[in-house]
């Protein structure tokens, strides 16, 4: 998906197009978050530091990515 297509879809008056864009953003955000959490762990960040940076508890981020 191109950024231009996503931006255009977000501005659409068509609910189907707009909701597709919301879903695409959610999926992208999840992938970016997972990659950044993995990078933080490789850099020896604690679960507490990662949770603080993301505005969540260390427990919730550990449950999500601690496998």
PDB file of N, CA, C and O in Angstrom:
ATOM      1  N   UNK A   1       0.856  -1.168   0.000  1.00  0.00           N
ATOM      2  CA  UNK A   1       0.000   0.000   0.000  1.00  0.00           C
ATOM      3  C   UNK A   1       0.901   1.229   0.000  1.00  0.00           C
ATOM      4  O   UNK A   1       1.876   1.301   0.748  1.00  0.00           O
ATOM      5  N   UNK A   2       0.570   2.165  -0.826  1.00  0.00           N
ATOM      6  CA  UNK A   2       1.346   3.399  -0.874  1.00  0.00           C
ATOM      7  C   UNK A   2       0.802   4.400   0.132  1.00  0.00           C
ATOM      8  O   UNK A   2      -0.374   4.362   0.493  1.00  0.00           O
ATOM      9  N   UNK A   3       1.659   5.278   0.571  1.00  0.00           N
ATOM     10  CA  UNK A   3       1.246   6.324   1.506  1.00  0.00           C
ATOM     11  C   UNK A   3       0.196   7.211   0.859  1.00  0.00           C
ATOM     12  O   UNK A   3      -0.775   7.600   1.508  1.00  0.00           O
ATOM     13  N   UNK A   4       0.383   7.531  -0.403  1.00  0.00           N
ATOM     14  CA  UNK A   4      -0.584   8.378  -1.107  1.00  0.00           C
ATOM     15  C   UNK A   4      -1.970   7.728  -1.145  1.00  0.00           C
ATOM     16  O   UNK A   4      -2.983   8.404  -0.964  1.00  0.00           O
ATOM     17  N   UNK A   5      -2.009   6.427  -1.379  1.00  0.00           N
ATOM     18  CA  UNK A   5      -3.301   5.723  -1.418  1.00  0.00           C
ATOM     19  C   UNK A   5      -3.954   5.749  -0.041  1.00  0.00           C
ATOM     20  O   UNK A   5      -5.164   5.945   0.074  1.00  0.00           O
ATOM     21  N   UNK A   6      -3.161   5.553   0.989  1.00  0.00           N
ATOM     22  CA  UNK A   6      -3.702   5.567   2.342  1.00  0.00           C
ATOM     23  C   UNK A   6      -4.217   6.947   2.717  1.00  0.00           C
ATOM     24  O   UNK A   6      -5.301   7.063   3.288  1.00  0.00           O
ATOM     25  N   UNK A   7      -3.471   7.982   2.412  1.00  0.00           N
ATOM     26  CA  UNK A   7      -3.909   9.353   2.709  1.00  0.00           C
ATOM     27  C   UNK A   7      -5.195   9.671   1.968  1.00  0.00           C
ATOM     28  O   UNK A   7      -6.113  10.265   2.534  1.00  0.00           O
ATOM     29  N   UNK A   8      -5.264   9.280   0.711  1.00  0.00           N
ATOM     30  CA  UNK A   8      -6.467   9.508  -0.081  1.00  0.00           C
ATOM     31  C   UNK A   8      -7.659   8.762   0.513  1.00  0.00           C
ATOM     32  O   UNK A   8      -8.761   9.304   0.592  1.00  0.00           O
ATOM     33  N   UNK A   9      -7.432   7.522   0.927  1.00  0.00           N
ATOM     34  CA  UNK A   9      -8.510   6.723   1.506  1.00  0.00           C
ATOM     35  C   UNK A   9      -8.999   7.327   2.817  1.00  0.00           C
ATOM     36  O   UNK A   9     -10.195   7.292   3.107  1.00  0.00           O
ATOM     37  N   UNK A  10      -8.093   7.876   3.604  1.00  0.00           N
ATOM     38  CA  UNK A  10      -8.484   8.496   4.872  1.00  0.00           C
ATOM     39  C   UNK A  10      -9.364   9.720   4.659  1.00  0.00           C
ATOM     40  O   UNK A  10     -10.198  10.046   5.504  1.00  0.00           O
ATOM     41  N   UNK A  11      -9.180  10.393   3.538  1.00  0.00           N
ATOM     42  CA  UNK A  11      -9.959  11.597   3.241  1.00  0.00           C
ATOM     43  C   UNK A  11     -11.266  11.295   2.511  1.00  0.00           C
ATOM     44  O   UNK A  11     -12.054  12.203   2.249  1.00  0.00           O
ATOM     45  N   UNK A  12     -11.496  10.040   2.187  1.00  0.00           N
ATOM     46  CA  UNK A  12     -12.670   9.654   1.412  1.00  0.00           C
ATOM     47  C   UNK A  12     -13.963   9.833   2.191  1.00  0.00           C
ATOM     48  O   UNK A  12     -13.997   9.658   3.409  1.00  0.00           O
ATOM     49  N   UNK A  13     -15.024  10.182   1.477  1.00  0.00           N
ATOM     50  CA  UNK A  13     -16.367  10.246   2.059  1.00  0.00           C
ATOM     51  C   UNK A  13     -17.053   8.878   2.037  1.00  0.00           C
ATOM     52  O   UNK A  13     -18.110   8.704   2.644  1.00  0.00           O
ATOM     53  N   UNK A  14     -16.459   7.916   1.346  1.00  0.00           N
ATOM     54  CA  UNK A  14     -17.029   6.569   1.256  1.00  0.00           C
ATOM     55  C   UNK A  14     -16.644   5.783   2.506  1.00  0.00           C
ATOM     56  O   UNK A  14     -15.457   5.561   2.748  1.00  0.00           O
ATOM     57  N   UNK A  15     -17.624   5.358   3.306  1.00  0.00           N
ATOM     58  CA  UNK A  15     -17.304   4.630   4.535  1.00  0.00           C
ATOM     59  C   UNK A  15     -16.472   3.365   4.299  1.00  0.00           C
ATOM     60  O   UNK A  15     -15.583   3.064   5.095  1.00  0.00           O
ATOM     61  N   UNK A  16     -16.738   2.635   3.245  1.00  0.00           N
ATOM     62  CA  UNK A  16     -15.978   1.412   2.984  1.00  0.00           C
ATOM     63  C   UNK A  16     -14.501   1.730   2.769  1.00  0.00           C
ATOM     64  O   UNK A  16     -13.626   1.017   3.260  1.00  0.00           O
ATOM     65  N   UNK A  17     -14.235   2.795   2.040  1.00  0.00           N
ATOM     66  CA  UNK A  17     -12.864   3.201   1.782  1.00  0.00           C
ATOM     67  C   UNK A  17     -12.210   3.710   3.068  1.00  0.00           C
ATOM     68  O   UNK A  17     -11.067   3.364   3.366  1.00  0.00           O
ATOM     69  N   UNK A  18     -12.928   4.521   3.818  1.00  0.00           N
ATOM     70  CA  UNK A  18     -12.390   5.049   5.066  1.00  0.00           C
ATOM     71  C   UNK A  18     -12.111   3.963   6.087  1.00  0.00           C
ATOM     72  O   UNK A  18     -11.087   3.993   6.768  1.00  0.00           O
ATOM     73  N   UNK A  19     -13.013   3.008   6.194  1.00  0.00           N
ATOM     74  CA  UNK A  19     -12.804   1.918   7.143  1.00  0.00           C
ATOM     75  C   UNK A  19     -11.669   1.008   6.707  1.00  0.00           C
ATOM     76  O   UNK A  19     -10.945   0.485   7.555  1.00  0.00           O
ATOM     77  N   UNK A  20     -11.495   0.805   5.406  1.00  0.00           N
ATOM     78  CA  UNK A  20     -10.341   0.063   4.909  1.00  0.00           C
ATOM     79  C   UNK A  20      -9.061   0.765   5.362  1.00  0.00           C
ATOM     80  O   UNK A  20      -8.105   0.110   5.778  1.00  0.00           O
ATOM     81  N   UNK A  21      -9.044   2.092   5.282  1.00  0.00           N
ATOM     82  CA  UNK A  21      -7.862   2.855   5.680  1.00  0.00           C
ATOM     83  C   UNK A  21      -7.594   2.718   7.179  1.00  0.00           C
ATOM     84  O   UNK A  21      -6.441   2.603   7.594  1.00  0.00           O
ATOM     85  N   UNK A  22      -8.647   2.731   7.987  1.00  0.00           N
ATOM     86  CA  UNK A  22      -8.488   2.545   9.434  1.00  0.00           C
ATOM     87  C   UNK A  22      -7.855   1.182   9.723  1.00  0.00           C
ATOM     88  O   UNK A  22      -6.923   1.082  10.521  1.00  0.00           O
ATOM     89  N   UNK A  23      -8.361   0.147   9.077  1.00  0.00           N
ATOM     90  CA  UNK A  23      -7.810  -1.194   9.262  1.00  0.00           C
ATOM     91  C   UNK A  23      -6.349  -1.236   8.830  1.00  0.00           C
ATOM     92  O   UNK A  23      -5.513  -1.817   9.522  1.00  0.00           O
ATOM     93  N   UNK A  24      -6.041  -0.632   7.705  1.00  0.00           N
ATOM     94  CA  UNK A  24      -4.657  -0.615   7.219  1.00  0.00           C
ATOM     95  C   UNK A  24      -3.746   0.101   8.208  1.00  0.00           C
ATOM     96  O   UNK A  24      -2.622  -0.344   8.442  1.00  0.00           O
ATOM     97  N   UNK A  25      -4.209   1.196   8.788  1.00  0.00           N
ATOM     98  CA  UNK A  25      -3.407   1.919   9.782  1.00  0.00           C
ATOM     99  C   UNK A  25      -3.188   1.081  11.038  1.00  0.00           C
ATOM    100  O   UNK A  25      -2.090   1.067  11.594  1.00  0.00           O
ATOM    101  N   UNK A  26      -4.227   0.386  11.481  1.00  0.00           N
ATOM    102  CA  UNK A  26      -4.081  -0.477  12.659  1.00  0.00           C
ATOM    103  C   UNK A  26      -3.031  -1.547  12.425  1.00  0.00           C
ATOM    104  O   UNK A  26      -2.165  -1.779  13.268  1.00  0.00           O
ATOM    105  N   UNK A  27      -3.116  -2.193  11.275  1.00  0.00           N
ATOM    106  CA  UNK A  27      -2.153  -3.258  10.963  1.00  0.00           C
ATOM    107  C   UNK A  27      -0.734  -2.701  10.862  1.00  0.00           C
ATOM    108  O   UNK A  27       0.218  -3.317  11.342  1.00  0.00           O
ATOM    109  N   UNK A  28      -0.602  -1.551  10.246  1.00  0.00           N
ATOM    110  CA  UNK A  28       0.708  -0.924  10.139  1.00  0.00           C
ATOM    111  C   UNK A  28       1.248  -0.562  11.514  1.00  0.00           C
ATOM    112  O   UNK A  28       2.419  -0.806  11.807  1.00  0.00           O
ATOM    113  N   UNK A  29       0.406   0.014  12.354  1.00  0.00           N
ATOM    114  CA  UNK A  29       0.830   0.397  13.706  1.00  0.00           C
ATOM    115  C   UNK A  29       1.276  -0.827  14.507  1.00  0.00           C
ATOM    116  O   UNK A  29       2.263  -0.754  15.239  1.00  0.00           O
ATOM    117  N   UNK A  30       0.577  -1.931  14.380  1.00  0.00           N
ATOM    118  CA  UNK A  30       0.961  -3.155  15.088  1.00  0.00           C
ATOM    119  C   UNK A  30       2.334  -3.647  14.634  1.00  0.00           C
ATOM    120  O   UNK A  30       3.158  -4.049  15.455  1.00  0.00           O
ATOM    121  N   UNK A  31       2.574  -3.614  13.321  1.00  0.00           N
ATOM    122  CA  UNK A  31       3.877  -4.061  12.808  1.00  0.00           C
ATOM    123  C   UNK A  31       4.997  -3.142  13.273  1.00  0.00           C
ATOM    124  O   UNK A  31       6.065  -3.605  13.671  1.00  0.00           O
ATOM    125  N   UNK A  32       4.748  -1.842  13.220  1.00  0.00           N
ATOM    126  CA  UNK A  32       5.761  -0.873  13.651  1.00  0.00           C
ATOM    127  C   UNK A  32       6.043  -1.055  15.144  1.00  0.00           C
ATOM    128  O   UNK A  32       7.201  -1.063  15.562  1.00  0.00           O
ATOM    129  N   UNK A  33       4.990  -1.200  15.940  1.00  0.00           N
ATOM    130  CA  UNK A  33       5.170  -1.395  17.378  1.00  0.00           C
ATOM    131  C   UNK A  33       5.993  -2.649  17.659  1.00  0.00           C
ATOM    132  O   UNK A  33       6.932  -2.600  18.452  1.00  0.00           O
ATOM    133  N   UNK A  34       5.661  -3.756  17.031  1.00  0.00           N
ATOM    134  CA  UNK A  34       6.393  -5.011  17.243  1.00  0.00           C
ATOM    135  C   UNK A  34       7.862  -4.853  16.879  1.00  0.00           C
ATOM    136  O   UNK A  34       8.739  -5.320  17.605  1.00  0.00           O
ATOM    137  N   UNK A  35       8.129  -4.199  15.763  1.00  0.00           N
ATOM    138  CA  UNK A  35       9.518  -3.990  15.349  1.00  0.00           C
ATOM    139  C   UNK A  35      10.271  -3.113  16.333  1.00  0.00           C
ATOM    140  O   UNK A  35      11.435  -3.377  16.635  1.00  0.00           O
ATOM    141  N   UNK A  36       9.619  -2.074  16.837  1.00  0.00           N
ATOM    142  CA  UNK A  36      10.283  -1.167  17.772  1.00  0.00           C
ATOM    143  C   UNK A  36      10.482  -1.809  19.140  1.00  0.00           C
ATOM    144  O   UNK A  36      11.498  -1.568  19.791  1.00  0.00           O
ATOM    145  N   UNK A  37       9.536  -2.613  19.580  1.00  0.00           N
ATOM    146  CA  UNK A  37       9.713  -3.334  20.835  1.00  0.00           C
ATOM    147  C   UNK A  37      10.888  -4.305  20.712  1.00  0.00           C
ATOM    148  O   UNK A  37      11.706  -4.409  21.626  1.00  0.00           O
ATOM    149  N   UNK A  38      10.971  -5.001  19.609  1.00  0.00           N
ATOM    150  CA  UNK A  38      12.089  -5.921  19.399  1.00  0.00           C
ATOM    151  C   UNK A  38      13.417  -5.163  19.387  1.00  0.00           C
ATOM    152  O   UNK A  38      14.403  -5.633  19.955  1.00  0.00           O
ATOM    153  N   UNK A  39      13.450  -4.005  18.750  1.00  0.00           N
ATOM    154  CA  UNK A  39      14.674  -3.201  18.726  1.00  0.00           C
ATOM    155  C   UNK A  39      15.045  -2.720  20.128  1.00  0.00           C
ATOM    156  O   UNK A  39      16.219  -2.709  20.499  1.00  0.00           O
ATOM    157  N   UNK A  40      14.043  -2.326  20.895  1.00  0.00           N
ATOM    158  CA  UNK A  40      14.299  -1.876  22.267  1.00  0.00           C
ATOM    159  C   UNK A  40      14.849  -3.025  23.113  1.00  0.00           C
ATOM    160  O   UNK A  40      15.772  -2.824  23.901  1.00  0.00           O
ATOM    161  N   UNK A  41      14.297  -4.210  22.958  1.00  0.00           N
ATOM    162  CA  UNK A  41      14.799  -5.352  23.720  1.00  0.00           C
ATOM    163  C   UNK A  41      16.233  -5.693  23.316  1.00  0.00           C
ATOM    164  O   UNK A  41      17.056  -6.026  24.168  1.00  0.00           O
ATOM    165  N   UNK A  42      16.532  -5.610  22.016  1.00  0.00           N
ATOM    166  CA  UNK A  42      17.907  -5.856  21.565  1.00  0.00           C
ATOM    167  C   UNK A  42      18.864  -4.824  22.146  1.00  0.00           C
ATOM    168  O   UNK A  42      20.045  -5.106  22.351  1.00  0.00           O
ATOM    169  N   UNK A  43      18.349  -3.629  22.410  1.00  0.00           N
ATOM    170  CA  UNK A  43      19.155  -2.550  22.999  1.00  0.00           C
ATOM    171  C   UNK A  43      19.140  -2.608  24.529  1.00  0.00           C
ATOM    172  O   UNK A  43      19.553  -1.662  25.201  1.00  0.00           O
ATOM    173  N   UNK A  44      18.656  -3.735  25.069  1.00  0.00           N
ATOM    174  CA  UNK A  44      18.615  -3.981  26.515  1.00  0.00           C
ATOM    175  C   UNK A  44      17.677  -3.079  27.297  1.00  0.00           C
ATOM    176  O   UNK A  44      17.909  -2.822  28.478  1.00  0.00           O
ATOM    177  N   UNK A  45      16.625  -2.597  26.659  1.00  0.00           N
ATOM    178  CA  UNK A  45      15.601  -1.854  27.385  1.00  0.00           C
ATOM    179  C   UNK A  45      14.810  -2.840  28.230  1.00  0.00           C
ATOM    180  O   UNK A  45      14.583  -3.982  27.828  1.00  0.00           O
ATOM    181  N   UNK A  46      14.398  -2.390  29.392  1.00  0.00           N
ATOM    182  CA  UNK A  46      13.541  -3.216  30.247  1.00  0.00           C
ATOM    183  C   UNK A  46      12.094  -3.130  29.759  1.00  0.00           C
ATOM    184  O   UNK A  46      11.721  -2.236  28.999  1.00  0.00           O
ATOM    185  N   UNK A  47      11.299  -4.090  30.221  1.00  0.00           N
ATOM    186  CA  UNK A  47       9.872  -4.039  29.897  1.00  0.00           C
ATOM    187  C   UNK A  47       9.253  -2.778  30.474  1.00  0.00           C
ATOM    188  O   UNK A  47       8.333  -2.216  29.880  1.00  0.00           O
ATOM    189  N   UNK A  48       9.741  -2.322  31.620  1.00  0.00           N
ATOM    190  CA  UNK A  48       9.237  -1.093  32.228  1.00  0.00           C
ATOM    191  C   UNK A  48       9.511   0.112  31.326  1.00  0.00           C
ATOM    192  O   UNK A  48       8.628   0.944  31.117  1.00  0.00           O
ATOM    193  N   UNK A  49      10.732   0.207  30.794  1.00  0.00           N
ATOM    194  CA  UNK A  49      11.073   1.327  29.905  1.00  0.00           C
ATOM    195  C   UNK A  49      10.199   1.327  28.652  1.00  0.00           C
ATOM    196  O   UNK A  49       9.718   2.373  28.215  1.00  0.00           O
ATOM    197  N   UNK A  50      10.006   0.151  28.090  1.00  0.00           N
ATOM    198  CA  UNK A  50       9.189   0.043  26.878  1.00  0.00           C
ATOM    199  C   UNK A  50       7.738   0.414  27.191  1.00  0.00           C
ATOM    200  O   UNK A  50       7.114   1.177  26.452  1.00  0.00           O
ATOM    201  N   UNK A  51       7.210  -0.124  28.279  1.00  0.00           N
ATOM    202  CA  UNK A  51       5.847   0.210  28.669  1.00  0.00           C
ATOM    203  C   UNK A  51       5.668   1.700  28.903  1.00  0.00           C
ATOM    204  O   UNK A  51       4.680   2.291  28.469  1.00  0.00           O
ATOM    205  N   UNK A  52       6.639   2.309  29.598  1.00  0.00           N
ATOM    206  CA  UNK A  52       6.575   3.754  29.835  1.00  0.00           C
ATOM    207  C   UNK A  52       6.566   4.535  28.523  1.00  0.00           C
ATOM    208  O   UNK A  52       5.809   5.493  28.364  1.00  0.00           O
ATOM    209  N   UNK A  53       7.413   4.116  27.590  1.00  0.00           N
ATOM    210  CA  UNK A  53       7.507   4.814  26.297  1.00  0.00           C
ATOM    211  C   UNK A  53       6.207   4.695  25.504  1.00  0.00           C
ATOM    212  O   UNK A  53       5.849   5.600  24.750  1.00  0.00           O
ATOM    213  N   UNK A  54       5.510   3.583  25.678  1.00  0.00           N
ATOM    214  CA  UNK A  54       4.259   3.355  24.944  1.00  0.00           C
ATOM    215  C   UNK A  54       3.020   3.757  25.734  1.00  0.00           C
ATOM    216  O   UNK A  54       1.904   3.685  25.219  1.00  0.00           O
ATOM    217  N   UNK A  55       3.211   4.178  26.978  1.00  0.00           N
ATOM    218  CA  UNK A  55       2.072   4.608  27.789  1.00  0.00           C
ATOM    219  C   UNK A  55       1.208   3.471  28.288  1.00  0.00           C
ATOM    220  O   UNK A  55       0.006   3.633  28.497  1.00  0.00           O
ATOM    221  N   UNK A  56       1.835   2.307  28.480  1.00  0.00           N
ATOM    222  CA  UNK A  56       1.125   1.138  29.003  1.00  0.00           C
ATOM    223  C   UNK A  56       1.948   0.544  30.136  1.00  0.00           C
ATOM    224  O   UNK A  56       3.075   0.971  30.385  1.00  0.00           O
ATOM    225  N   UNK A  57       1.378  -0.445  30.821  1.00  0.00           N
ATOM    226  CA  UNK A  57       2.126  -1.076  31.902  1.00  0.00           C
ATOM    227  C   UNK A  57       3.177  -2.031  31.353  1.00  0.00           C
ATOM    228  O   UNK A  57       3.068  -2.525  30.231  1.00  0.00           O
ATOM    229  N   UNK A  58       4.187  -2.278  32.160  1.00  0.00           N
ATOM    230  CA  UNK A  58       5.218  -3.235  31.745  1.00  0.00           C
ATOM    231  C   UNK A  58       4.619  -4.625  31.593  1.00  0.00           C
ATOM    232  O   UNK A  58       5.036  -5.405  30.738  1.00  0.00           O
ATOM    233  N   UNK A  59       3.626  -4.926  32.443  1.00  0.00           N
ATOM    234  CA  UNK A  59       2.990  -6.240  32.362  1.00  0.00           C
ATOM    235  C   UNK A  59       2.269  -6.424  31.033  1.00  0.00           C
ATOM    236  O   UNK A  59       2.369  -7.482  30.411  1.00  0.00           O
ATOM    237  N   UNK A  60       1.546  -5.405  30.600  1.00  0.00           N
ATOM    238  CA  UNK A  60       0.781  -5.573  29.361  1.00  0.00           C
ATOM    239  C   UNK A  60       1.697  -5.709  28.152  1.00  0.00           C
ATOM    240  O   UNK A  60       1.400  -6.479  27.238  1.00  0.00           O
ATOM    241  N   UNK A  61       2.788  -4.984  28.134  1.00  0.00           N
ATOM    242  CA  UNK A  61       3.689  -5.095  26.986  1.00  0.00           C
ATOM    243  C   UNK A  61       4.440  -6.420  27.017  1.00  0.00           C
ATOM    244  O   UNK A  61       4.726  -6.999  25.969  1.00  0.00           O
ATOM    245  N   UNK A  62       4.760  -6.903  28.221  1.00  0.00           N
ATOM    246  CA  UNK A  62       5.431  -8.193  28.341  1.00  0.00           C
ATOM    247  C   UNK A  62       4.517  -9.333  27.914  1.00  0.00           C
ATOM    248  O   UNK A  62       4.959 -10.267  27.246  1.00  0.00           O
ATOM    249  N   UNK A  63       3.251  -9.261  28.295  1.00  0.00           N
ATOM    250  CA  UNK A  63       2.292 -10.289  27.878  1.00  0.00           C
ATOM    251  C   UNK A  63       2.176 -10.318  26.352  1.00  0.00           C
ATOM    252  O   UNK A  63       2.092 -11.383  25.741  1.00  0.00           O
ATOM    253  N   UNK A  64       2.173  -9.129  25.754  1.00  0.00           N
ATOM    254  CA  UNK A  64       1.990  -9.035  24.298  1.00  0.00           C
ATOM    255  C   UNK A  64       3.220  -9.501  23.526  1.00  0.00           C
ATOM    256  O   UNK A  64       3.088 -10.158  22.493  1.00  0.00           O
ATOM    257  N   UNK A  65       4.437  -9.164  24.024  1.00  0.00           N
ATOM    258  CA  UNK A  65       5.644  -9.421  23.243  1.00  0.00           C
ATOM    259  C   UNK A  65       6.699 -10.281  23.946  1.00  0.00           C
ATOM    260  O   UNK A  65       7.761 -10.529  23.374  1.00  0.00           O
ATOM    261  N   UNK A  66       6.434 -10.733  25.152  1.00  0.00           N
ATOM    262  CA  UNK A  66       7.458 -11.402  25.925  1.00  0.00           C
ATOM    263  C   UNK A  66       7.756 -12.847  25.574  1.00  0.00           C
ATOM    264  O   UNK A  66       8.511 -13.509  26.285  1.00  0.00           O
ATOM    265  N   UNK A  67       7.191 -13.337  24.516  1.00  0.00           N
ATOM    266  CA  UNK A  67       7.378 -14.737  24.144  1.00  0.00           C
ATOM    267  C   UNK A  67       8.791 -15.022  23.676  1.00  0.00           C
ATOM    268  O   UNK A  67       9.108 -16.159  23.328  1.00  0.00           O
TER     269      UNK A  67
END
